[in-house]
Amino acid sequence: MTDFLSESYWDSRYAEGATGWDLKGVSRPLREYIDQLKDKSTRILVPGAGYGYEVQYLWEKGFVNTVVVDLSKVALSDLKKRIPSFPESQLMHDNFFNLTGSFDLILEQTFFCALHPDLRQQYTRKMSNLLEPSGKLVGLLFNFSLTEKGPPFGGSMEEYKSLFESYFTIKTLEPCYNSALSRKGKELFLILLKET
């Protein structure tokens, strides 16, 4: 399990191109969600952003209070090359579980599935702690049987409901209708509201 929390593990995945989750661009469901956001001052966190296509899209749309945290320097360097104006202070090379701060919105895109299932309760608590009282956790979760080997690790709607309902009001948890072709039928779209 510790491998999935190590910088060397993720740097080697990126360096070797072992990034089967990489869509080479913004995920359509998240792009459409971002497109309806109005308040450019929203404090947004994208954990485990990898190459951060959603981050780049947010930045280009004027969401300048976007923070990235990732274990991989390789991935963060790639993102910085594509967005030279992105502040270094908002590119955090760290373990998500060490993060402090407060956010209005957290975008989930293949981060949850990269964590060993033993960390899912810890993930849920941490997400709740990082969100403002009116904050939202929005994103995509894989919808296929929980795999013994990963990442990615799968999961089911029933598991996700039982996991999140202690910390969040589940506004949306449903099959994603606008997934990329390679993920069609394998994703759930998620909107969670922090319990106040």
Summary of the structure (lengths in Angstrom):
residues: 196
radius of gyration: 15.5
end to end distance: 32.4
largest distance: 43.3
contacts: 579
relative contact order: 0.15
helix: 37%
strand: 25%
